[in-house]
Amino acid sequence: MEWQQMMDRLKSPGIVPVIRIEEEAQAAPLAKALCRGGLPLAEVTFRTKAAAGAIARMREACPEMLLGAGTVLTPEQAASAVEAGASFIVSPGLNPAVVEWCQGRGVPVIPGCATATEMEAALRLGLTAVKFFPAEAAGGLKVLKALSAPYGGLRFMPTGGVTPENMGEYLKFGPVFCCGGSFIVPDALLRAGDFAGIEEIARRTVAAIFDFRIESAGFFGEKGPAHLFGELFAGNPGEVTVSTPQLSRALLFLMQNGAEMAETEQDDAGKICAARLETGEGARLWLRQR
């Protein structure tokens, strides 16, 4: 997978479920639950013996998923993960041996960094994205903003202590391309086989990130505007304006799901502040930054 394609997949919706799997048999139903919940991506941590087998089963069950391997400490683990079907590698720290192994094989790698020294080392290795870890224990968004200021070329994936309550603030910070969240797949639900519960957490998380709100609606047919937003994707004639605090992520998300960008509006700084999407014959969806 190309680097930019992977970054776009991670940027939208902006949260990566970080998973610890003890039993390979949990992998396939978990993958299906995440996909149904709107999160067809995951980072499977190499903290258990089941990690590589779990990645292989998830890949088989849901080929459309973007699967990464986390807590990768050695080139041997990276090789095992890639062989199993992982498309990218994540490590808790900056290990040059792991980075260079991945770079030599064209495998995207996102190593962990928590200090300015580590970030400079990442830049020397030619990296443009790192994991800010452990995010909350290292000082959270306040420290990340201070650290990132001198390193404009770096993008960050905060992981460690990210919650439904603080993920929105992380995602509003421009240099953050996504967050890693273990809260999406709680150990207790996974052990209990409660995949419906995990699916619901995934669905609520996606909804919270985009926080879509209908600002205005017009309809050219027989049904009223209450039906319009859900039916735009079925080709009903009409127009809806929807706002979101995550415009760029939402645009990626909708285009990844079949919508096409028709036109855009820009603010005084030249940044896209609204876009019109083609979602069906006669249907118009305006998406605006809130």
C-alpha positions in Angstrom: 0.0 0.0 0.0 1.3 3.5 -0.9 2.1 5.8 2.0 -0.4 8.5 1.0 -3.2 6.0 0.5 -2.6 4.6 3.9 -2.5 8.1 5.5 -5.8 8.9 3.9 -7.3 5.7 5.3 -6.0 6.6 8.7 -7.0 10.2 8.6 -10.6 9.3 8.0 -12.3 8.6 10.3 -9.2 9.5 12.4 -9.3 6.8 15.1 -7.6 3.4 14.9 -8.8 0.6 17.2 -5.8 -0.7 19.1 -6.4 -4.3 19.9 -4.9 -7.0 22.1 -6.1 -10.4 21.0 -5.5 -13.5 23.2 -7.4 -16.0 21.0 -7.2 -16.2 17.2 -10.8 -17.4 17.1 -11.8 -13.9 18.3 -10.3 -12.2 15.2 -12.8 -12.8 12.4 -16.0 -11.9 14.3 -14.1 -8.8 15.7 -13.1 -7.7 12.3 -16.7 -8.0 11.0 -18.0 -6.1 14.0 -15.5 -3.2 13.4 -16.4 -3.0 9.7 -20.2 -3.0 10.5 -19.5 -0.2 13.0 -17.8 1.9 10.4 -14.2 1.3 11.4 -12.6 -1.0 8.8 -9.1 -0.6 10.3 -7.2 -1.8 13.3 -3.8 -2.0 14.9 -3.2 -5.5 16.4 -0.6 -5.3 19.1 2.2 -7.9 19.2 1.7 -8.4 23.0 0.3 -11.9 22.6 1.3 -15.0 20.8 -2.0 -14.8 18.8 -1.1 -11.5 17.1 0.1 -12.8 13.7 -2.5 -15.4 13.4 -5.2 -12.9 14.4 -4.0 -10.5 11.6 -4.2 -13.3 9.1 -7.8 -14.3 10.2 -8.9 -10.6 10.1 -7.5 -10.2 6.6 -9.3 -13.3 5.4 -12.6 -12.3 7.0 -12.5 -8.7 5.9 -10.1 -8.1 3.0 -11.2 -4.4 2.9 -9.7 -3.7 6.3 -6.6 -1.6 6.8 -4.6 -3.8 9.2 -1.5 -2.7 11.1 0.7 -4.4 13.7 1.5 -2.6 16.9 4.0 -3.0 19.7 6.5 -4.2 17.1 9.9 -4.4 18.8 12.1 -6.2 16.3 12.6 -6.7 12.5 11.6 -10.3 13.0 8.2 -9.3 14.5 7.8 -6.8 11.6 8.4 -9.6 9.1 5.9 -11.9 10.8 3.3 -9.2 10.8 3.7 -8.3 7.1 3.7 -12.0 6.2 0.4 -12.3 8.1 -1.2 -9.5 6.1 -0.3 -6.2 8.0 -0.1 -3.2 5.8 1.8 -1.0 8.3 3.9 -1.3 11.4 3.7 0.7 14.6 6.2 0.6 17.4 6.2 2.0 20.9 9.6 3.6 20.5 12.0 4.7 17.8 14.0 1.6 16.9 16.2 2.3 13.9 16.5 -1.4 13.1 12.7 -1.8 12.8 12.4 1.5 10.8 15.2 0.6 8.4 13.7 -2.9 7.9 10.4 -1.4 6.9 11.9 1.3 4.7 13.9 -1.3 2.9 10.8 -3.2 1.9 8.4 -0.3 1.3 6.3 -1.0 4.4 4.9 2.1 6.1 6.2 2.5 9.7 5.0 4.7 12.5 7.4 4.6 15.4 6.7 6.1 18.9 8.2 9.4 20.0 7.7 11.4 23.2 10.6 13.9 23.1 12.2 16.5 20.8 15.3 14.3 20.6 13.3 11.3 19.3 11.4 13.5 16.8 14.7 14.8 15.4 15.9 11.2 15.1 12.7 10.4 13.2 13.3 13.2 10.8 16.9 12.1 10.2 15.5 8.6 9.3 13.3 10.3 6.7 10.0 9.8 8.5 7.1 12.2 8.2 4.7 10.6 10.7 5.2 9.3 14.3 3.2 8.0 17.2 3.0 10.4 20.1 3.2 7.8 22.9 2.2 7.6 25.7 0.1 10.6 24.8 -1.6 11.5 28.1 1.2 10.3 30.4 3.6 12.4 28.4 1.5 15.6 28.9 -1.3 15.3 26.4 -2.3 17.8 23.8 -0.6 20.7 25.6 2.8 19.0 25.4 2.2 17.8 21.8 1.5 21.3 20.6 4.7 22.6 22.2 6.8 19.7 20.8 5.3 19.8 17.3 5.9 23.6 16.8 9.6 23.3 15.7 8.9 20.2 13.5 6.3 21.4 10.9 7.1 18.4 8.7 5.9 15.8 11.2 2.4 14.4 11.6 1.3 12.6 14.8 -0.8 9.7 16.0 -1.4 10.2 19.7 -1.9 6.9 21.4 -2.1 6.0 25.1 -4.9 7.5 27.2 -7.0 8.6 24.3 -10.6 8.5 25.2 -14.0 9.4 23.8 -13.9 12.5 25.9 -10.5 13.8 24.6 -10.2 12.4 21.1 -12.1 15.3 19.5 -9.6 17.9 20.9 -6.7 15.8 19.6 -8.3 15.5 16.1 -8.9 19.2 15.9 -5.1 19.8 16.1 -3.8 20.0 12.5 -0.6 17.9 12.8 -2.6 15.0 14.2 -3.6 12.7 11.4 -5.3 10.1 13.6 -5.4 8.7 17.1 -5.0 5.2 18.5 -7.8 4.1 20.8 -7.9 0.9 22.9 -11.3 2.0 24.3 -13.0 0.8 21.1 -12.3 -2.9 21.9 -12.5 -3.3 25.7 -10.8 -6.5 27.0 -13.9 -7.4 28.9 -16.2 -7.3 25.9 -13.7 -9.2 23.7 -13.3 -11.9 26.3 -17.1 -12.2 26.6 -17.5 -12.4 22.8 -19.8 -9.3 22.9 -19.1 -8.3 19.3 -22.4 -6.4 19.1 -21.2 -4.3 22.0 -17.9 -3.6 20.2 -19.8 -2.7 17.0 -21.9 -0.2 18.9 -18.8 1.4 20.4 -17.3 1.7 16.9 -20.5 3.2 15.6 -20.8 5.8 18.4 -17.1 6.7 18.0 -17.5 7.5 14.3 -20.7 9.5 15.0 -18.9 11.5 17.7 -15.9 12.3 15.5 -18.0 13.7 12.6 -20.9 15.0 14.7 -22.9 15.7 11.5 -25.6 18.3 12.0 -28.2 19.2 9.3 -28.2 23.0 8.9 -30.7 23.3 6.1 -32.7 21.0 3.8 -34.8 21.3 0.7 -36.7 18.6 -1.1 -37.9 18.6 -4.7 -40.2 15.5 -4.4 -43.1 14.3 -2.3 -41.4 13.5 1.0 -40.3 16.1 3.5 -36.8 17.1 4.7 -36.9 14.7 7.6 -36.4 11.9 5.1 -33.8 13.6 3.0 -30.4 13.2 4.6 -30.7 9.4 4.7 -32.1 9.1 1.2 -29.7 11.4 -0.5 -27.5 8.4 -1.2 -30.4 6.6 -2.9 -30.7 9.2 -5.7 -33.6 11.4 -4.4 -33.7 14.9 -5.8 -33.0 17.6 -3.2 -30.3 19.5 -1.3 -29.0 19.3 2.2 -26.4 21.4 4.0 -24.6 19.5 6.8 -21.9 20.9 9.1 -19.1 19.0 10.9 -16.1 20.0 13.0 -14.0 17.6 11.0 -14.5 18.7 7.4 -11.3 17.3 5.8 -11.8 13.9 7.5 -15.5 13.8 6.6 -14.8 14.6 2.9 -12.3 11.7 2.8 -14.8 9.4 4.6 -17.6 10.2 2.2 -15.5 9.9 -0.9 -14.1 6.6 0.3 -17.7 5.5 0.4 -18.7 6.5 -3.1 -19.4 10.2 -3.1 -17.7 12.5 -5.6 -16.6 16.1 -5.0 -18.4 18.5 -7.4 -17.2 21.9 -6.2 -15.6 23.7 -3.2 -15.6 27.0 -1.4 -12.5 28.4 0.2 -12.0 30.9 3.1 -9.8 34.0 2.9 -6.7 31.9 3.7 -7.4 29.6 0.7 -8.5 26.6 2.9 -11.6 24.6 1.9 -14.5 25.6 4.2 -17.3 23.9 2.2 -17.7 21.3 -0.5 -20.6 20.0 -2.6 -20.7 16.3 -3.1 -22.6 14.3 -5.7 -24.3 11.5 -3.9 -27.0 10.4 -6.4 -28.9 11.6 -9.4 -30.5 14.9 -8.6 -29.2 14.9 -5.0 -26.8 17.6 -3.6 -25.0 17.5 -0.3 -23.1 20.5 0.9 -20.7 19.8 3.7 -19.4 22.8 5.7 -16.9 23.3 8.5 -18.4 24.1 11.8 
